[in-house]
Each structure stands twice: as structure tokens, then as C-alpha cells.
Amino acid sequence: MFLLTIYGREREGAYSVVNEYGEKILYLFEEEDDAERYAMMLEEDGHPEMHLIEIEDDIMLQTCNLNDYKYTIITSNDIVIPPSTNYDFI
């Protein structure tokens, strides 16, 4: 599983999207290629350079559940396009 952070600021948080209820949703990518494509789309939209971090599935899901972080798992069957607004870093 992969998540996105800002290059050089990896300890400051991971990329998330704010849903219509104002909740931060952490994007967790199953496939590295999908995470890389999403990062490239963010950078093309003017975001800072992104860094992919590979994480153990079980550890990440446990961490999210323990800290009450909302998340979504982006599979190879999903199509996601970065929003022009409503993003943050958890």
C-alpha cells in the first residue's frame, strides 16, 4: 500500500481529501503506479513535489482505526482525479 506526502516534509503528514462533510479522507493506493500517476497529476496542478511512501497494509489500517482516521483504499479498478480544492494533510 502507498500514501503520498510532500517531498522533504514526510513527517508532517500524508495527503488527504476533504469530503462534503468536512472530514479528511486519507488516500491509500494499492498499486504504486496508480499512486505515481496521482502524484504527477497533483504536481501538474501546481502542488509541491510529492513523495510516495510504501507502508504495510495491516499496520496502516490499524493505525488509521486506532487514531480514528478516515481512509479510502484506491484499487487498480478505481479512477481518481485530484480535486482543485478540498485537500489537506493529515
QUIURSUL-V823801 format. One record per pair of residues at least 24 apart in sequence whose ideal C-beta (glycine too) atoms are under 7 Angstrom apart, sorted by the first residue. I is the first residue (numbers start at 1). J is the second residue. D is the distance in Angstrom with one decimal. If there is no record, write none. Layout:
I:J:D  I:J:D
//
This chain:
1:28:5.2  1:29:6.8  1:30:6.2  1:55:5.4  1:57:4.8  1:60:5.7  2:29:4.5  2:32:5.6  2:35:4.0  2:52:5.0  2:53:6.7  2:54:5.5  3:27:7.0  3:28:5.8  3:53:5.5  3:55:6.2  4:35:6.4  4:38:6.9  4:39:5.6  4:50:5.0  4:52:6.3  5:50:7.0  5:51:5.1  5:53:6.1  6:48:4.9  6:50:6.5  6:51:7.0  7:48:6.8  7:49:4.2  7:50:6.3  7:51:4.2  10:51:5.9  10:53:6.6  12:89:6.5  13:89:3.4  13:90:5.3  14:89:6.3  14:90:5.4  15:87:6.8  15:89:6.1  16:87:6.9  16:88:5.3  16:89:6.5  16:90:4.7  17:83:6.1  17:86:6.0  17:87:5.4  18:86:4.2  18:87:6.7  18:88:5.8  23:70:5.4  24:70:6.6  24:88:5.5  24:90:5.4  25:70:5.0  25:71:6.4  25:72:5.5  26:64:6.6  26:69:5.6  26:70:6.9  26:71:4.1  26:90:5.5  27:72:6.3  27:74:5.8  28:60:6.4  28:71:5.5  28:72:7.0  28:73:5.0  28:74:6.7  29:74:4.7  30:73:6.3  30:74:6.6  30:75:5.1  30:76:6.3  31:76:5.0  34:74:6.1  34:76:6.3  38:80:6.3  38:82:6.7  41:81:6.8  41:82:5.2  42:82:5.1  45:82:6.1  45:84:7.0
//
